[in-house]
């Protein structure tokens, strides 16, 4: 079975580091202009050089998001940004607009182009046209079913790569082309500044009863009828791979490094099992893989349009089963102390897990050393502190510690 590329988000350097450590074949991220995630951390020119170098050192690729819809007065700056990106070694630019494609093809001809999902590509004629324009990859619209993806794959040239999303937040609008944020807040999602009003809590009012508001309650947390569920294609990964997709994309440039690490690690293990040991091994591991995905914050999820149509119902808030505790900043053999950057409080005796690229390792938290004072402690809740702790497993720099979700107001 052909193994597709695993493509992870990198909203900042921490997320990029996590994506690479946990097995991404490629990452995608933006600079401070021309991407559709204006409020992600994004990369400065100097940071972009470092990000690309980190990826290449790890044997991975970096794709730059230039997928804003540019006005005429922005095309020259877009081309200049693309030239700089190519000089840094960026492996491809992700673009949405036909004018941007033509501009970059003419002015930066050696920069590979990937057509963004914002272009709403749903048929082989459009995909083939993008290839004729010199694009190497098309990121399909999220409204495509497995059957339609497979049919499109058969009708386009073999050298045109197809990419699709497999996990993360989804938009209620067609391929993300929503005007709700622009209308209500003046921040356009098509310019990278979406305020996500579809995630707000809404109520109804009746014309003859001014001032009376009726919440459209689904549960005790309110309603999210305008808000799409998250996408989770893990259960149908064999069918998606069999459809001939070249790259599987995780959404999440606004997410934390813990989210990126957890989801990337789960899909890395899934793909390695499926394309190495076969579907039977993947199916046997599926319950554990789904449990891994529940460990980080997510809305209610489904398989989106991949199985032919979205189920009814909105996304009813967030949940997660484990909490980010610390990141290893040094290596250690089993039983030897490693250094950790503390993120959240934990207590001696808590059931913790060390998340490694090979999977999680469970143990009970021992006492640890606070590096700044040299004192041995049973608990500490100051983010940014360096602690030293010996675990029963080998630790690599970049491994994460996670533990029970707790109410921090109660300590």
CORLIN-V770599 format. One record per backbone hydrogen bond with DSSP energy under -1.0 kcal/mol. CO is the residue of the C=O (numbers start at 1). NH is the residue of the N-H. Records with the same first field share a line. If there is no record, write none. Layout:
CO=NH, NH
//
This chain:
5=248
6=25, 26
7=250
8=28
11=42
12=16
13=17
14=18
15=19
16=20
17=21
18=22
19=24
20=23
25=61
26=8
27=63
28=10
29=65
30=43
34=68
37=40
44=48
45=49
46=50
47=51
48=52
49=53
50=54
51=55
52=56
53=57
54=58
55=60
56=59
61=27
62=91
63=29
64=94
71=74
72=75
74=78
75=79
76=80
77=81
78=82
79=83
80=84
81=85
82=86
83=87
84=88
85=90
92=64
93=114
94=66
95=116
97=101
98=102
99=103
100=104
101=105
102=106
103=107
104=108
108=111
112=93
113=136, 137
114=95
115=139
116=119
117=120
121=141
123=127
124=128
125=129
126=130
127=131
128=132
129=133
130=135
131=134
136=161
137=115
138=163
141=144
145=149
146=150
147=151
148=152
149=153
150=154
157=160
161=138
162=246, 247
163=140
164=249
166=233
167=251
168=231
173=176
174=177
176=178
179=183
180=184
181=185, 187
188=191, 193
189=192
190=69
192=38
196=199
197=200
204=214
206=209
209=212
214=204
215=217
219=222
222=218
224=227
227=315
230=302
231=168
233=236
234=237
236=240
237=241
238=242
239=243
241=244
246=5
247=164
248=7
249=166, 167
252=255
256=260
257=261
258=262
259=263
260=264
261=265
262=266
263=267
264=268
265=269
266=270
267=271
268=272
269=273
270=274
271=275
273=277, 278
278=282
279=283
280=284
281=285
285=289
286=290
287=291
288=292
289=293
290=294
292=295
294=321
295=322
298=319
300=230
302=232
303=306
305=308
306=146
315=317
319=298
323=403
325=343, 344
326=401
327=341
328=398
332=395
333=336
338=389
339=329
340=387
341=327
342=384
347=350
350=365
352=363
353=402
354=361
355=400
356=359
359=356
361=354
363=352
365=349
368=377
369=388
370=374
375=370
377=368
378=348
382=385
385=342
386=371
387=340
388=369
389=338
391=335
395=332
396=399
399=328
400=355
401=325, 326
402=353
403=323
407=410
//
